[in-house]
Amino acid sequence: MTTVYPKSDLLCLAIGAQREAFADLQERYYNLLCLAVGTQRRVFADLEAYLPKTRSQHCVFEYQRLVHAFAKAIIPHIDRERAKQVLDMNWLESLGSKPASSNGNSNN
């Protein structure tokens, strides 16, 4: 005998939310791949296989649109002197910790 469960609006909402979350993750994944391909198509040519054909054709345009938006909305508000200091800093050296040796002991 087959048990029929009553339709639950809450369950439908939960399943819908999971689908939306998955769709959002997939969209972010495609966005990231497309930006890489749009930046340097030859270097990231292998990534195009993971994108839908209709999407990969527009990656260069999407990257150019992002660069333009960043230049208009973000760059005017950046403190150039502070940005230079941040970019010139050697972040890995300033951590002060050493990688663990092969036997698991730290060399600090």
Buried (B, 14 or more C-beta within 10 A) or exposed (E): EEEEEEEEEEEEEEEEEEEEEEEEEEEEEBBEBBBBBBBEBEEBEEBBEEBEEEBBEBBBEBBEEBEEEEEEEEEEEEEEEEEEEEEEEEEEEEEEEEEEEEEEEEEE
